[in-house]
Amino acid sequence: MASNAPVIDPNQTIYVRNLNEKINKIELKRSLYCLFSAYGKVISIVASKTHRDRGQAFIAFSDIVAATAALRGLQGFNFYSAPMVCSNSLC
């Protein structure tokens, strides 16, 4: 069965969803930094706690190689009792 999902080329930013919404923003960003920085230099982390955007974050790396390694290495990782869903960002 063919998927209608768009194909997104690898880039320096990873979109992460299915994050535990009960974790406060500061703790969430700190924990994401510790986890993702093991794969390369993290440039920025954007995690919003607005109703529409909670449970998701964008992690920007200094290079595509690090971002791709993190995406592959952390896909499904159990983060605060929820498996992370990672993909290449559209942005």
C-alpha positions as CSV (number, residue, x, y, z in Angstrom):
1,M,0.0,0.0,0.0
2,A,1.5,3.4,-1.0
3,S,1.8,6.2,1.5
4,N,0.6,9.7,0.7
5,A,3.0,11.2,3.1
6,P,5.5,13.7,1.5
7,V,9.1,12.6,1.2
8,I,11.3,15.1,3.2
9,D,15.0,15.2,2.4
10,P,17.4,14.9,5.3
11,N,18.3,18.3,6.8
12,Q,19.8,19.7,10.0
13,T,16.5,20.0,11.9
14,I,14.6,17.1,13.5
15,Y,10.9,17.3,14.3
16,V,10.0,15.3,17.5
17,R,6.5,14.5,18.6
18,N,4.8,12.3,21.2
19,L,6.6,14.0,24.0
20,N,5.2,13.9,27.5
21,E,3.1,17.0,27.9
22,K,3.3,17.1,31.7
23,I,7.0,17.9,31.7
24,N,7.7,21.6,32.2
25,K,9.3,23.5,29.3
26,I,12.7,24.1,31.0
27,E,13.1,20.5,32.1
28,L,12.0,19.3,28.6
29,K,14.5,21.4,26.8
30,R,17.3,20.4,29.2
31,S,16.6,16.7,28.8
32,L,16.3,16.9,25.1
33,Y,19.6,18.7,24.9
34,C,21.3,16.0,27.0
35,L,19.9,13.3,24.9
36,F,20.4,14.8,21.4
37,S,23.8,16.4,22.0
38,A,25.3,12.9,22.2
39,Y,24.9,12.8,18.4
40,G,26.5,16.1,17.6
41,K,26.4,19.9,18.2
42,V,22.9,21.0,19.0
43,I,22.3,24.6,17.8
44,S,18.8,25.2,19.1
45,I,15.8,23.5,20.7
46,V,12.3,24.9,20.2
47,A,9.7,23.4,22.4
48,S,6.4,25.2,22.9
49,K,3.9,24.6,25.6
50,T,0.9,26.2,23.8
51,H,-2.2,24.0,23.5
52,R,-1.7,23.5,19.8
53,D,2.1,22.8,19.9
54,R,2.6,20.9,23.2
55,G,4.1,17.5,23.0
56,Q,6.5,18.4,20.1
57,A,9.8,20.0,19.6
58,F,12.3,21.0,16.9
59,I,16.0,20.1,17.4
60,A,18.5,21.9,15.1
61,F,22.0,20.5,14.6
62,S,25.1,22.0,13.2
63,D,25.2,19.4,10.4
64,I,23.0,16.9,8.5
65,V,25.2,13.9,9.5
66,A,24.5,14.5,13.2
67,A,20.8,15.1,12.7
68,T,20.5,11.9,10.7
69,A,22.3,9.9,13.3
70,A,20.1,11.3,16.1
71,L,17.0,10.6,14.1
72,R,18.0,7.0,13.5
73,G,19.3,6.5,17.0
74,L,16.4,8.0,19.0
75,Q,13.4,6.9,16.9
76,G,11.1,5.2,19.4
77,F,13.3,6.1,22.4
78,N,11.3,5.9,25.6
79,F,11.4,9.5,26.8
80,Y,9.5,10.2,30.0
81,S,7.4,7.1,29.5
82,A,6.5,7.9,25.9
83,P,8.2,6.6,22.7
84,M,9.5,9.6,20.7
85,V,8.5,9.9,17.1
86,C,11.3,11.6,15.1
87,S,11.3,12.8,11.5
88,N,13.1,15.3,9.3
89,S,11.7,18.8,9.7
90,L,9.9,20.6,6.9
91,C,11.6,23.8,8.1
